[in-house]
Amino acid sequence: MAKICEIETTIEFIASINEQKDCLMSQDQTQEDPGCLWFNIDVCKGHGLKAGDRVRVTVEKI
């Protein structure tokens, strides 16, 4: 697998999408920085994460 990018950051907000999934968001104040990476990613409920938790998101081509 070829790694495309890896983002290590703090979850800013978790939105409830429906009864099966939530959306994890990291869109901090660095959006003005063109080199900054951030994400919105859907995950299954029961993940146990909360706003303020640090996470690592890795994107790989398979």
N, C-alpha and C positions, 0 to 999 in steps of 0.2 A: 504494500500500500504506500502511495506517495502522499506525504503530509502536505496539505495546501497552506493551512495556517493554524495557529493555536492562540486562543484568547484566554487570558487569566484576568478575571475581574470580579467585582462585587455585583451581586444581583440587586438591581435598583427596585424592581417591582415585579409582582407575580399577579397576573390577571387570570380569573376563572373564565375559561372559554365555554365549557359545557360540563355535563356530569362526568365526562370521561377524561378531559384534559385541561391543563393550565398552560399559560404562556409565560416563560421566564424572559425578563427584559433587562438589558444593560444598555442604557442610552444616557450615560452621564454627561456632565457639562463639557466633555472633551470633543463633542460632536463638531466643534469649530476647527479642530485639528484634523487636517486631511489624512494624516497617518494613523489616526486612532481607529481601532476596530471595536465594534459593538454588535450586539445580537438581540433578536427576538426569536425564541424557539419554543415550539409546543412540546410538552412532555405529558406523559400519563399521570393522572392523579395518584396520590400516594407517594410522591417523590420525597417528601419530608424536608424540602428546602423552604427558606424564608428570605424575605428582603434583608440584605446585609450579609448573607452568606457569600463566601468567596468560592468561585467555581472555575473550572477549566473546560473550555469547549474546543475540541479538535475537529478539523475538517480534513478528511482524507479521501482521495480518489481510490475506489476499489474496482 
